[in-house]
Amino acid sequence: MVAYTAPGFQERASASASAKRRALAMLRARPVADADALAAATARRVAAETASAEKRAAALAEREALAAAKRESKAEAIRAVEAAAAVPVPTEADRKAARDARYAARKANKHAR
């Protein structure tokens, strides 16, 4: 059995050059793209980009609508809190008048029986 001998520089350089020639030959042998196929591919790409842009615009509009609804909900909550805060707190005199009215109603109810 013969021992392995590492290829020398000349052998490696010629192998590299022949590989480059083969790759260039394969590239040149490739069929030329026809104009109809290129136009069809371009049309498909443009349609896909348009659909993608429409999808992004719809998603953006949906996010904006959700954000607007959230802002409106927060504003409504703030208005409700402000309205609750705007209800006047009954004064001592108001509470006394309500208590006296309840007392009078009970007395009138007791005498009506």
SULSUL-V59850 format. One record per residue. N is the residue number from 0. SS is DSSP state (A for helix, B for strand, O for the rest). OMEGA is omega as a letter, one per 40 degrees, with the letter a starting at -180 (* if undefined). D_LAST is the distance of its C-alpha to the last C-alpha in whole Angstrom. Layout:
((N:SS:OMEGA:D_LAST) (N:SS:OMEGA:D_LAST))
This chain:
((0:O:a:130) (1:O:i:131) (2:O:i:129) (3:O:i:126) (4:O:a:127) (5:O:i:125) (6:O:i:126) (7:O:a:128) (8:A:a:126) (9:A:a:129) (10:A:i:127) (11:A:a:123) (12:A:a:124) (13:A:i:126) (14:A:i:123) (15:A:a:120) (16:A:a:122) (17:A:i:123) (18:A:i:119) (19:A:i:118) (20:A:i:121) (21:A:i:119) (22:A:i:116) (23:A:i:117) (24:A:i:119) (25:A:i:115) (26:A:i:114) (27:A:a:116) (28:A:a:116) (29:O:a:112) (30:O:i:112) (31:O:i:111) (32:O:a:107) (33:O:a:107) (34:A:a:106) (35:A:i:103) (36:A:i:102) (37:A:i:101) (38:A:i:100) (39:A:i:97) (40:A:i:97) (41:A:i:96) (42:A:i:94) (43:A:a:92) (44:A:i:91) (45:A:i:90) (46:A:i:88) (47:A:i:86) (48:A:i:86) (49:A:i:84) (50:A:i:82) (51:A:i:81) (52:A:i:81) (53:A:i:78) (54:A:i:76) (55:A:i:76) (56:A:i:75) (57:A:i:72) (58:A:i:71) (59:A:i:71) (60:A:i:69) (61:A:i:67) (62:A:i:67) (63:A:i:66) (64:A:i:63) (65:A:i:62) (66:A:i:62) (67:A:i:61) (68:A:i:58) (69:A:i:57) (70:A:a:58) (71:A:i:55) (72:A:i:53) (73:A:i:53) (74:A:i:53) (75:A:i:49) (76:A:i:48) (77:A:i:49) (78:A:i:48) (79:A:i:44) (80:A:i:45) (81:A:i:46) (82:A:i:43) (83:A:i:40) (84:A:a:42) (85:A:i:42) (86:O:a:38) (87:O:i:37) (88:O:a:36) (89:O:i:33) (90:O:i:34) (91:A:a:32) (92:A:i:31) (93:A:i:29) (94:A:i:28) (95:A:a:26) (96:A:i:25) (97:A:i:23) (98:A:i:22) (99:A:i:20) (100:A:i:19) (101:A:i:17) (102:A:i:16) (103:A:i:15) (104:A:i:13) (105:A:i:11) (106:A:i:10) (107:A:i:9) (108:A:a:7) (109:A:a:6) (110:A:a:6) (111:A:a:4) (112:O:*:0))
